[in-house]
């Protein structure tokens, strides 16, 4: 006789434990965490596990250089997808620098890799974790596989660089697994972005505010990753070797992965992104941001040659400048009108002072 009442009570408790429909910001925060951020982190872990396996297989002579390079590019793409999602442990304690060292204005990657393989020719992942962040991540891995001065098809050079290559692969796998485990822990970021209040956020509005801040910072970083080689910070003088991932000629594909990821936070899965928080009267703003993303994606899709080649011609630089301006439009809309519409005071972002 009491079962229906107990059932109703249980259902009510479940409803309260989840995000209340009356709090759209809580629903959106939880949806972005579960449907956008967590799957991206999981793909990153999978790619880094494959990277560690790939380095070992290549160094044991079981796979060729082309396969090793392809596995690196997959890992780099998943890292690029994470750029608009650097919230929580990966954004703390210099961990992002341990994955990728950029900008590298003085070729520190090349110089420190050479110093390390000479000083510690049989380095392992545990020893690497104590070394400079410059040599721990994808930038050093890319240098070994793609730098013009290194021939990994040569047995002697392969023997010189392989211990570090394998150490980086293992180091990146362990770091990614540690971050994902932290996200999934009882009081990890997934929980903190889903139920309020908690240790990190007093309410869901604080969580949405941080998600937007991370977006704004990421979009600003994308501008810098394009603007720096384009010469936007050097009086129009192109700086091709200041590009992200210039050795592997994958700068534009990394930019594309990051931009698509940022747009996913905006639109959400099942329309549960930041866009869903705008009221009906703000539809013109939502349409404006949709259009800005569409324009930027279209201009990027038209950039066919590698970035370094585009920088070498007037026509290429003109295309890149048009794409930069479109990125700037997306960034400014998030930083200005969207923040205002959502009642968010952004303050400083992680790139301020660069």
C-alpha positions in Angstrom: 0.0 0.0 0.0 2.9 2.3 0.7 4.8 1.4 -2.4 3.4 4.1 -4.7 4.3 6.8 -2.1 7.8 5.4 -1.7 8.2 5.3 -5.4 7.1 8.9 -5.8 9.5 9.9 -3.0 12.4 8.1 -4.7 11.6 9.7 -8.0 11.5 13.1 -6.3 14.8 12.5 -4.7 16.3 11.5 -8.0 14.9 14.6 -9.6 16.4 16.8 -6.9 19.7 15.1 -7.2 19.8 15.7 -10.9 19.6 19.2 -12.5 16.3 20.8 -11.9 14.5 21.8 -15.1 13.8 25.1 -13.4 17.5 25.8 -13.5 18.5 25.9 -17.2 22.0 26.9 -16.4 22.5 23.7 -14.3 21.0 21.6 -17.1 23.3 23.3 -19.7 26.4 23.0 -17.5 25.8 19.3 -16.9 25.0 18.6 -20.5 28.2 20.4 -21.7 30.3 18.5 -19.2 28.8 15.1 -19.9 28.0 15.3 -23.7 30.9 17.6 -24.9 33.8 17.8 -22.5 34.0 14.3 -21.1 33.8 12.5 -24.5 36.6 14.8 -25.8 38.8 14.0 -22.8 38.1 10.3 -23.4 39.2 10.6 -27.1 42.3 12.3 -25.9 43.1 9.4 -23.6 42.5 6.9 -26.3 44.8 8.8 -28.7 47.6 9.1 -26.2 47.3 5.4 -25.4 47.8 4.7 -29.1 50.6 7.2 -29.2 52.5 5.3 -26.4 51.9 2.0 -28.3 52.9 3.6 -31.6 56.2 4.9 -30.2 57.1 1.5 -28.9 56.1 -0.3 -32.1 58.0 2.1 -34.3 61.1 1.9 -32.1 61.0 -1.9 -32.2 60.8 -1.8 -36.0 57.3 -3.2 -36.1 55.8 -0.1 -37.9 57.1 2.5 -40.2 57.7 6.2 -39.9 54.5 7.1 -41.8 52.4 5.2 -39.3 54.2 6.8 -36.3 53.6 10.2 -37.8 49.9 9.5 -38.5 49.4 8.4 -34.8 51.1 11.6 -33.7 48.7 13.7 -35.8 45.7 11.9 -34.3 47.0 12.7 -30.8 47.7 16.3 -31.7 44.1 16.7 -33.2 42.5 15.4 -30.0 44.7 17.9 -28.0 43.5 20.7 -30.3 39.9 19.7 -29.6 40.6 20.1 -25.9 41.7 23.8 -26.2 38.2 25.2 -25.7 37.6 22.7 -22.9 40.6 23.4 -20.6 38.7 23.6 -17.4 39.7 22.0 -14.1 42.9 20.0 -13.6 44.3 20.3 -17.1 44.2 24.1 -16.8 46.1 24.0 -13.5 49.6 23.2 -12.4 51.3 23.8 -15.8 49.7 20.6 -17.1 48.8 22.1 -20.5 52.4 23.1 -21.0 53.4 19.5 -20.3 51.3 18.5 -23.3 52.4 21.2 -25.7 55.0 23.9 -25.5 53.8 26.9 -27.6 54.8 29.6 -28.4 58.4 28.6 -28.9 60.0 31.9 -29.9 63.6 30.7 -29.5 63.4 27.1 -30.7 63.7 25.9 -27.1 62.1 22.6 -28.1 64.9 21.7 -30.6 67.7 22.9 -28.4 66.4 21.1 -25.2 65.6 17.9 -27.0 69.2 17.7 -28.3 70.6 18.5 -24.8 68.4 15.9 -23.2 69.2 13.0 -25.6 72.9 13.7 -25.0 72.6 14.0 -21.2 70.1 11.2 -20.6 70.4 8.8 -23.6 68.2 6.1 -22.0 65.6 8.4 -20.4 62.2 6.9 -19.3 58.8 8.4 -18.6 59.4 8.8 -14.8 62.7 10.7 -15.4 61.0 12.7 -18.1 58.3 13.9 -15.7 61.1 15.7 -13.7 62.5 17.4 -16.8 61.5 20.7 -18.4 58.0 20.9 -19.7 59.6 21.9 -23.0 60.6 18.3 -23.7 57.7 16.4 -22.1 55.0 16.7 -24.7 53.8 16.8 -28.3 56.0 19.6 -29.4 59.1 17.5 -28.6 57.5 14.4 -30.2 56.8 16.4 -33.3 60.4 17.7 -33.5 61.8 14.1 -33.4 59.4 12.8 -36.1 59.2 15.8 -38.4 62.2 18.0 -38.1 64.2 18.3 -41.4 67.5 17.7 -39.6 66.4 14.4 -38.1 66.1 11.2 -40.2 64.3 8.6 -38.2 64.7 6.2 -41.0 68.4 6.2 -40.2 69.2 3.4 -37.7 71.8 5.5 -35.8 69.5 8.5 -35.4 66.6 6.2 -34.5 68.7 4.7 -31.7 69.5 8.3 -30.5 66.0 9.6 -30.3 63.8 6.6 -29.7 64.2 6.4 -25.9 62.9 9.9 -25.6 60.1 9.3 -28.1 58.9 6.3 -26.1 59.2 8.2 -22.9 57.1 11.1 -24.2 54.5 8.6 -25.5 54.3 6.9 -22.1 54.4 10.3 -20.2 51.5 11.7 -22.3 49.4 8.5 -21.8 49.9 8.6 -18.0 49.1 12.3 -17.8 45.9 11.9 -19.9 44.8 8.9 -17.8 45.4 10.9 -14.6 43.3 13.8 -15.8 40.4 11.7 -17.0 40.4 9.8 -13.7 40.3 13.1 -11.8 37.4 14.2 -13.9 35.4 11.1 -13.1 36.2 11.0 -9.4 33.4 11.5 -6.8 34.1 15.2 -6.4 35.7 15.7 -9.8 34.9 18.2 -12.5 32.0 16.1 -14.0 30.3 16.2 -10.6 31.1 19.8 -9.9 29.7 20.9 -13.3 26.5 18.9 -12.7 25.3 19.4 -9.1 25.3 22.6 -7.2 26.5 24.0 -4.8 29.9 22.3 -4.5 33.5 23.1 -3.5 34.2 24.8 -6.8 30.9 26.5 -7.7 28.4 28.2 -5.4 25.8 27.9 -8.1 25.3 26.9 -11.7 25.8 30.5 -12.9 29.4 30.4 -11.7 29.9 27.2 -13.7 28.5 28.7 -16.9 30.6 31.8 -16.3 33.8 29.7 -16.1 32.8 27.7 -19.2 32.4 31.0 -21.1 35.7 32.3 -19.8 37.4 29.2 -21.0 35.8 29.7 -24.4 36.9 33.3 -24.7 40.4 32.4 -23.7 40.5 29.6 -26.2 39.2 31.8 -29.0 41.8 34.4 -28.1 44.5 31.6 -28.3 43.3 30.6 -31.7 43.7 34.2 -32.9 47.3 34.2 -31.5 48.1 30.8 -33.1 47.2 32.3 -36.4 48.1 36.0 -35.8 51.7 35.3 -34.6 52.9 33.5 -37.8 50.8 35.9 -39.8 52.8 38.8 -38.4 49.9 40.5 -36.5 52.3 41.0 -33.6 55.3 41.8 -35.7 54.2 44.8 -37.9 53.0 42.5 -40.7 56.2 40.5 -41.0 55.3 36.8 -41.3 56.8 34.5 -38.8 56.2 31.0 -40.2 58.3 29.2 -37.6 56.2 30.7 -34.8 53.2 28.7 -36.0 51.7 26.0 -33.9 52.7 22.5 -35.4 54.7 24.0 -38.2 57.1 21.1 -38.5 54.2 18.6 -39.2 52.4 21.2 -41.4 49.3 20.6 -39.4 48.7 24.1 -38.1 45.5 24.7 -39.9 44.0 21.2 -39.1 44.7 21.9 -35.4 43.0 25.3 -35.7 40.0 23.6 -37.4 39.7 21.0 -34.6 39.8 23.7 -31.9 37.2 25.9 -33.7 34.8 22.9 -34.2 35.1 22.1 -30.5 34.4 25.7 -29.5 31.3 25.7 -31.7 30.1 22.4 -30.1 30.2 24.2 -26.7 28.1 26.9 -28.2 25.5 24.7 -29.9 25.8 21.7 -27.6 24.7 18.2 -28.2 20.9 18.0 -28.6 20.9 21.8 -28.5 22.1 21.9 -24.9 25.0 24.3 -25.3 25.5 27.9 -24.3 23.2 29.0 -27.1 20.2 27.4 -25.3 20.6 29.9 -22.4 19.7 32.9 -24.6 16.1 33.9 -24.3 13.8 34.2 -27.3 14.3 38.0 -27.5 18.0 37.3 -27.9 17.5 35.3 -31.1 19.2 38.0 -33.2 22.4 37.5 -31.1 22.2 33.7 -31.4 21.8 34.0 -35.2 24.8 36.4 -35.3 27.0 34.0 -33.4 25.8 31.1 -35.6 26.7 33.1 -38.7 30.1 34.1 -37.3 31.0 30.5 -36.8 29.7 29.5 -40.2 31.8 32.3 -41.9 34.9 31.3 -40.0 34.5 27.6 -40.8 33.9 28.4 -44.5 37.0 30.6 -44.7 39.1 28.0 -43.0 37.8 25.2 -45.3 39.0 27.3 -48.2 42.6 27.4 -46.9 44.0 24.4 -48.8 47.8 24.6 -48.7 49.8 24.3 -45.5 50.0 27.5 -43.5 53.7 28.0 -44.2 53.0 28.0 -48.0 50.1 30.4 -47.6 52.3 32.8 -45.7 54.7 32.9 -48.6 52.3 34.6 -51.0 50.3 37.8 -51.0 47.1 35.9 -52.0 47.7 33.4 -49.2 48.3 36.1 -46.6 45.1 37.8 -47.8 43.1 34.6 -47.2 44.7 34.1 -43.8 43.9 37.7 -42.8 40.3 37.2 -43.8 40.1 34.1 -41.7 41.8 35.9 -38.8 39.2 38.6 -39.0 36.4 36.0 -38.9 38.0 34.4 -35.8 38.2 37.8 -34.2 34.4 38.3 -34.8 33.6 35.0 -33.1 35.9 35.9 -30.2 34.5 39.4 -29.7 30.9 38.2 -29.8 31.6 35.8 -27.0 33.6 38.3 -25.0 31.1 41.1 -25.4 27.5 40.5 -26.4 27.2 36.9 -25.2 28.8 37.6 -21.9 26.5 40.6 -21.4 23.4 38.6 -22.4 24.2 35.9 -19.9 25.0 38.3 -17.2 28.6 37.2 -16.9 31.5 39.5 -15.8 34.5 37.9 -17.6 37.4 39.7 -16.0 40.9 38.6 -17.0 41.5 35.6 -19.2 44.5 33.2 -19.1 46.2 34.8 -22.0 46.3 38.3 -20.5 49.8 39.6 -20.4 51.1 37.4 -23.2 
